[in-house]
Amino acid sequence: MRDEHKDENINNEETRHEESNETIEKETPDPVQPGTASSPPKTSGQAIASLVLGISTLVLSLLFLFLAPLTGIAGIILSILAFKTIKREGMAGRGMTIAGLIMSIIGLVISILFIALIVFAFTSGLMDQPMMTP
């Protein structure tokens, strides 16, 4: 009878040991998979495109005045869309979007001012007068 009682105690201990192992396995989190929680958030492609358009707007505002407003407007629109995407999906690239927006606005303003100056010069007759020679 004592042997049967010992066998029951051993079986109970084994059962408790197995249950505690299951509890430990359930409580321990899964190991971090590469490329998941430890990696930084993905950079928004729209933010990169916004930055590229901002830079190109600045360059075009000094070289090709009539193309700069097109890239400036596209850069501003893309920056606004990038802000919404970054906020909604939690992506990285907010700084690039801000830089792209600022450069697009500055390039657009410069090109509009230069175009207005050229139009004013042609319409007021300043360009028609001959240059004075000594």
CORCOR-V281932 format. One record per backbone hydrogen bond with DSSP energy under -1.0 kcal/mol. CO is the residue of the C=O (numbers start at 1). NH is the residue of the N-H. If there is no record, write none. Layout:
BEGIN
co->(CO	CO)
nh->(NH	NH)
END
This chain:
BEGIN
co->(1	2	3	4	5	6	7	8	9	10	11	12	13	14	15	16	17	18	19	20	21	22	23	24	33	42	44	45	46	47	48	49	50	51	52	53	54	55	56	57	59	60	64	64	67	68	69	70	71	72	73	74	75	76	77	78	79	80	81	82	83	84	85	86	92	93	94	95	96	97	98	99	100	101	102	103	104	105	106	107	108	109	110	111	112	113	114	115	116	117	118	119	120	121	121)
nh->(5	6	7	8	9	10	11	12	13	14	15	16	17	18	19	20	21	22	23	24	25	26	27	28	36	92	48	49	50	51	52	53	54	55	56	57	58	59	60	61	63	64	67	68	71	72	73	74	75	76	77	78	79	80	81	82	83	84	85	86	87	88	89	90	44	97	98	99	100	101	102	103	104	105	106	107	108	109	110	111	112	113	114	115	116	117	118	119	120	121	122	123	124	126	127)
END
